[in-house]
Amino acid sequence: MTTLAGQVALVTGAAGGIGRAIARTLHGAGARVALADVDKQALDVVVQEWPDGDVLPVVVDLTDDDDTAALPGRVRAELGGLDVLINNAGVRQILPLLELTPSDWRRTLDVDLTAPFVLSRAAIPSMVEQGRGKIVNIASMAGALAFQNRAAYCTAKAGLIMLTKTITLEYAAKGVWCNAVAPGVVETPMTSSYFRSEQMAASIRANAPMERWAQPDEIAGPVLFLSGPDSDYVNGTTLFADGGWTAGKGY
Ligand SMILES: NC(=O)c1ccc[n+]([C@@H]2O[C@H](COP(=O)([O-])OP(=O)(O)OC[C@H]3O[C@@H](n4cnc5c(N)ncnc54)[C@H](O)[C@@H]3O)[C@@H](O)[C@H]2O)c1
């Protein structure tokens, strides 16, 4: 059983479906957790439901570079360290390319790719100083496989997979691990519309060899593995938690 006893973790997008599951799982493994999200109301609900109240909620808009860069320092000041950074917050728009404006494009790139860069940049120096730190980026199978009407999202997630590798090249020898988890379709507020459409649900079942979508806890498990000591020789990789979707295509 992976233990994160005595460690501090920061989870972005912690008020959302996958972020909340990750935060609860890391806490269950013994970590003290900081929950960052732009949605104060949703964050309040997560905090109210937190098992022992020992949690640090932070309302932050990750499109603000200065506030984002200040976040790791704030966590270190309040919780006494930062051992695990989970870059999970994300947004996604479904629009044909010609209807996607440059400002839509930038907003997706800002949250899904630039914020993980800014946060990693702010977290790495103290990780290097303490000789150990783990970063897990929540990418997507859409970073490896193109999906229609999601140009900005797919591009951002492909970039995040590459950012994961470049951080490893530069900092692995200094005690930093940077890996990604690439989920397939997961039932969360981001995808709630999918499951209201029988056609979409059938298409997901047809594309995923496991013939189903995932629940958030099924993404939290791989994230815990990459956050803890059991993955100490795993660096720069992307773990696809997609029910086999990207393994290939059937007939
Ligand atoms: N749900 C899926 O099927 C799926 C599949 C692959 C990857 N992912 C990725 O998993 C991650 C979590 O997605 P989810 O499905 O839980 O979505 P979600 O919408 O439930 O949660 C996303 C969270 O990010 C927060 N957020 C958005 N913009 C922010 C900002 N500017 N500053 C701070 N917080 C912000 C939201 O408030 C929300 O709480 C995302 O990166 C997403 O791309 C999800």
The ligand as an SDF file (V2000), in Angstrom:
LIG
                    3D

 44 48  0  0  0  0  0  0  0  0999 V2000
  -13.4050   13.7460  -17.6350 N   0  0  0  0  0  0  0  0  0  0  0  0
  -12.7200   13.1670  -18.6310 C   0  0  0  0  0  0  0  0  0  0  0  0
  -13.2610   12.3550  -19.4050 O   0  0  0  0  0  0  0  0  0  0  0  0
  -11.2660   13.5100  -18.8350 C   0  0  0  0  0  0  0  0  0  0  0  0
  -10.5540   12.7590  -19.7810 C   0  0  0  0  0  0  0  0  0  0  0  0
   -9.2140   13.0320  -19.9790 C   0  0  0  0  0  0  0  0  0  0  0  0
   -8.5880   14.0230  -19.2500 C   0  0  0  0  0  0  0  0  0  0  0  0
   -9.2990   14.7480  -18.3520 N   0  0  0  0  0  0  0  0  0  0  0  0
   -8.5810   15.7970  -17.6460 C   0  0  0  0  0  0  0  0  0  0  0  0
   -8.7310   15.6120  -16.2530 O   0  0  0  0  0  0  0  0  0  0  0  0
   -8.6430   16.8780  -15.5980 C   0  0  0  0  0  0  0  0  0  0  0  0
   -9.8110   17.0310  -14.6570 C   0  0  0  0  0  0  0  0  0  0  0  0
  -11.0070   17.0190  -15.4400 O   0  0  0  0  0  0  0  0  0  0  0  0
  -12.4570   16.6650  -14.8640 P   0  0  0  0  0  0  0  0  0  0  0  0
  -13.0810   15.7300  -15.8160 O   0  0  0  0  0  0  0  0  0  0  0  0
  -12.3820   16.3440  -13.4230 O   0  0  0  0  0  0  0  0  0  0  0  0
  -13.1550   18.0650  -15.0970 O   0  0  0  0  0  0  0  0  0  0  0  0
  -13.9820   19.0060  -14.1150 P   0  0  0  0  0  0  0  0  0  0  0  0
  -14.5710   20.0420  -14.9920 O   0  0  0  0  0  0  0  0  0  0  0  0
  -14.8650   18.2010  -13.2460 O   0  0  0  0  0  0  0  0  0  0  0  0
  -12.8270   19.6340  -13.1960 O   0  0  0  0  0  0  0  0  0  0  0  0
  -11.9250   20.5920  -13.6560 C   0  0  0  0  0  0  0  0  0  0  0  0
  -11.6510   21.5510  -12.5170 C   0  0  0  0  0  0  0  0  0  0  0  0
  -10.6950   22.5150  -12.9680 O   0  0  0  0  0  0  0  0  0  0  0  0
  -11.0830   23.7710  -12.4390 C   0  0  0  0  0  0  0  0  0  0  0  0
  -10.5650   24.8810  -13.2270 N   0  0  0  0  0  0  0  0  0  0  0  0
  -10.9040   25.2000  -14.5080 C   0  0  0  0  0  0  0  0  0  0  0  0
  -10.3070   26.3450  -14.8650 N   0  0  0  0  0  0  0  0  0  0  0  0
   -9.5600   26.7510  -13.8060 C   0  0  0  0  0  0  0  0  0  0  0  0
   -8.7400   27.8800  -13.5670 C   0  0  0  0  0  0  0  0  0  0  0  0
   -8.5950   28.8450  -14.4710 N   0  0  0  0  0  0  0  0  0  0  0  0
   -8.1320   27.9790  -12.3750 N   0  0  0  0  0  0  0  0  0  0  0  0
   -8.3050   27.0140  -11.4210 C   0  0  0  0  0  0  0  0  0  0  0  0
   -9.0960   25.9410  -11.5920 N   0  0  0  0  0  0  0  0  0  0  0  0
   -9.7180   25.8120  -12.7670 C   0  0  0  0  0  0  0  0  0  0  0  0
  -12.6080   23.7450  -12.5020 C   0  0  0  0  0  0  0  0  0  0  0  0
  -13.1990   24.7200  -11.6640 O   0  0  0  0  0  0  0  0  0  0  0  0
  -12.9110   22.3150  -12.0980 C   0  0  0  0  0  0  0  0  0  0  0  0
  -13.1400   22.1880  -10.7080 O   0  0  0  0  0  0  0  0  0  0  0  0
   -8.5950   17.9210  -16.7080 C   0  0  0  0  0  0  0  0  0  0  0  0
   -7.2690   18.3190  -16.9390 O   0  0  0  0  0  0  0  0  0  0  0  0
   -9.1390   17.1750  -17.8910 C   0  0  0  0  0  0  0  0  0  0  0  0
   -8.6950   17.7050  -19.1100 O   0  0  0  0  0  0  0  0  0  0  0  0
  -10.6220   14.5140  -18.1210 C   0  0  0  0  0  0  0  0  0  0  0  0
  1  2  1  0
  2  3  2  0
  2  4  1  0
  4  5  1  0
  4 44  2  0
  5  6  2  0
  6  7  1  0
  7  8  2  0
  8  9  1  0
  8 44  1  0
  9 10  1  0
  9 42  1  0
 10 11  1  0
 11 12  1  0
 11 40  1  0
 12 13  1  0
 13 14  1  0
 14 15  2  0
 14 16  1  0
 14 17  1  0
 17 18  1  0
 18 19  2  0
 18 20  1  0
 18 21  1  0
 21 22  1  0
 22 23  1  0
 23 24  1  0
 23 38  1  0
 24 25  1  0
 25 26  1  0
 25 36  1  0
 26 27  1  0
 26 35  1  0
 27 28  2  0
 28 29  1  0
 29 30  1  0
 29 35  2  0
 30 31  1  0
 30 32  2  0
 32 33  1  0
 33 34  2  0
 34 35  1  0
 36 37  1  0
 36 38  1  0
 38 39  1  0
 40 41  1  0
 40 42  1  0
 42 43  1  0
M  CHG  2   8   1  16  -1
M  END
$$$$
